[in-house]
Amino acid sequence: MKKEQNPMAIVIDYLAAILQTLCEIRDALKQKTSRDEELIDQADAKRILKLGDTALYRLRISGKIPYRKIGGKIYYPKSFFNNAFNS
């Protein structure tokens, strides 16, 4: 027999998840170095670099490419790609 969870507990869990996401967004905005810095998402980064998920992940964890995680999604500064290809 499955124990039913209290409806109020479910609401509290959802609110906690929303609060966590908002805190991540706030922290990411505080870290922003430039007001006009643009971010690109994972799909665009893979397309630009012509890499797959694993290769991009390895670059990210090795520190060779800067990134931000906002609300569970990973973004890369567009300036990094502009500088890398203009050098």
N, C-alpha and C positions, 0 to 999 in steps of 0.2 A: 504494500500500500504506500503510495506516494504522499509525503507530508506536504500540505499546501503552505506556501509562504505567505506571511502577513502582507496584505496589499500596501500597507504603509512602509514596510521594510523594502518592498520592491521600488517604491517611489524614492525612498532615501538612497537606495543603491544607484538609481538613475541620476539623481541629483549629484551624488558624489562623483560619478563618471563625468558629468557635464562640468562640474567644478574643476576636476583634474585637467580636462581639455582646455578650459579657459585659462588655468594657471600656466599650462605649457605655452599657449599663445602669448600670454602676457610676458613670460620670460623670454620668448623668442623676440618679441618686439623690443624688449629692453636691450637685447644683445645687438640689435641692428646698428651697424656702424655708420651707415649713410642713409639719409632720408630718402633718397631716390634709388636705393639699391633694389634691383629686381631679382626675383627668385624664379627658377625654373623647376619643374617637377621631374620626377624620376624618368618618366617616359621621354620627355624632351632631352634630358641628359644622355640617355641611351641612344637616342636618334642622332644627336650631335656627335657623340664620341664613337658611334657605331660599335657599341658594346652590349653585351647581355647583362642580365641581372647579377650574375655571380661576379663577373669582372668589375662591374661598377661597385658592388659590395666590397670587394677586396681593396679597391682604390680608397674607398671611404674608410674602412677600418684601419688601413695602413697610414692614414693621415695625408695621403697624397692629393686628396680632393676635399675641399671644405663643404660642409653641409649643415643643415638645420633640420630638426625634427619638430614639426608643428602639428599638433593634433593627431599624432600617429602617422603622419605622412612626411616623407623626406623631400627636402628642397635643396637646391644648389644655387649659389650666387651666380647670376649671369655674368658678372664682372670677371669671375674666374675664367670662364670660357673665352670671353673677349680678350683677356690678357694672355691666355695660353696660346691662342691662335694668332695673335698679333706679334708675339715675341719671335 
